[in-house]
Amino acid sequence: MSNLKEFIEWLKITWNFELFHLGKNPFTTKTFLLLFISFFLLFYISSKIKKILVSKVFPRYDLDIGVSQSIATIVRYLLIIIGLIIIFQTTGIDLSALGLLVGALGVGIGFGLQNITNNFISGIIILFERPIKVGDRIEIDNLAGNIVEISARATTIITNDNIAVIVPNSDFINSRVINWSHNNKDVRLNFPVGVSYKEDPARISKLLLEVADNNSGVLDSPEPYVLFEAFGDSSLNFVLQVWTSGYIDRPNILKSELYYEIFAKFKENNVEIPFPQRDIHLKSGFEKKISNIEN
């Protein structure tokens, strides 16, 4: 029985053991554990609420996935800020005593945390202005892929090779970004085609449009169009312009499909696909010089 009392007494002493003073209030082991548990629950619950909003609540209102992600992330940030204030007040921590900590943090930001702060602020700007959002197809610095997550510090992009690339948020604010799906998912792709000078341009245009109309990945509206681009050195140059929404993240697949079909269509209709040719003209007297050398 005495051992139990000693253990309970030890727990009381340990529970109320003073680690240091924060302002006028002592910072005890109890305060530390309560803060740790509270922070864990706050971040865990806010994360769960974000997932519920994105997966169950917002889909009922037919919101775009990018808009849903942005709103849910902002809600999570607000919950974390409100929760931190409540936690500090309920645990008895003097917020005025944190002034020194904030000052030290400011010095740290000045020396080594500029990039982290810049990326965090950039993330907030992205969430509010939404120049990019989850689900968008983007290109930045020769990197192309789909945005799958926008966090406080960085944005995750999945490439066509299923490789996840983590890009700092500040890059999207300070660099030029090509957003293929900012307004909608319909994009126009251009596929150059060259044929022999012996071919009829009107006939080539008709064959190319037939190929486009027979491909399920090409949209009927806007309609495909064949642009007569130029009289090339060895060929008549056309550009098949098509609109698609299903191949926005894999344009090379549609390019391959159309070129396979174009080749088969041209072969079926005996259309000649030329290759670069050069004519060599020998100057007069060149043959005489060669014969003199041989003699």
Protein Blocks (a to p, Z undefined) as FASTA:
>chain_A
ZZmmmmmmmmmmmmmpcfbdehjbccdfklmmmmmmmmmmmmmmmmmmmmmmmmmmmmmn
opafklmmmmmmmmmmmmmmmmmmmmmmmnopafklmmmmmmmmmmmmmmmmmmmmmmmm
mmmmmmmnomacehiacdeehiacddfbdcfkbccdddfkopacdddfklmmmpccddfk
lmmmcdcddddddddfkbcfklmmmmmmmmmmmpmkbcfbdcdddddfbacfkbccdddd
dddfklmmmmmlmmmmmmmmmmmmmmmnopacddddddddddehklmmmmmmmZZ
